[in-house]
Amino acid sequence: MFLDSHAHLDGSQFASDRDAAIQRAYDAGVRALLAIGNGDGPDDVACAIPFAERYPWIYASIGVHPHEARLLTPVHLATNT
């Protein structure tokens, strides 16, 4: 059993076969996966949530990279996603 602690499932490199890539991870023994929710910056931090809602073995995180912290506004912090 494996745990993937840092997966960017929303990346454009998975656009053509995202579901198949997720299935390959599961088939390879990944039984827990942390989908990283930072997307393309503060406006997209919830991008990992749909994966956690769809797959019971995928969990989501929400965060902002330090180099994008300057883009963070009070509106981002007040939003419950």
Secondary structure as the mmCIF struct_conf table of DSSP 4:
data_model
#
loop_
_struct_conf.conf_type_id
_struct_conf.id
_struct_conf.beg_label_comp_id
_struct_conf.beg_label_asym_id
_struct_conf.beg_label_seq_id
_struct_conf.end_label_comp_id
_struct_conf.end_label_asym_id
_struct_conf.end_label_seq_id
STRN STRN1 PHE A 2 ALA A 7
TURN_TY1_P TURN_TY1_P1 LEU A 9 ASP A 10
HELX_RH_3T_P HELX_RH_3T_P1 SER A 12 PHE A 14
TURN_TY1_P TURN_TY1_P2 ALA A 15 ASP A 17
HELX_RH_AL_P HELX_RH_AL_P1 ARG A 18 ASP A 27
TURN_TY1_P TURN_TY1_P3 ALA A 28 GLY A 29
STRN STRN2 VAL A 30 GLY A 37
TURN_TY1_P TURN_TY1_P4 GLY A 39 ASP A 40
BEND BEND1 GLY A 41 GLY A 41
HELX_RH_3T_P HELX_RH_3T_P2 PRO A 42 ALA A 48
HELX_RH_AL_P HELX_RH_AL_P2 ILE A 49 ARG A 54
TURN_TY1_P TURN_TY1_P5 PRO A 56 TRP A 57
STRN STRN3 ILE A 58 ILE A 62
HELX_RH_3T_P HELX_RH_3T_P3 PRO A 66 LEU A 71
HELX_RH_AL_P HELX_RH_AL_P3 PRO A 74 ALA A 78
#
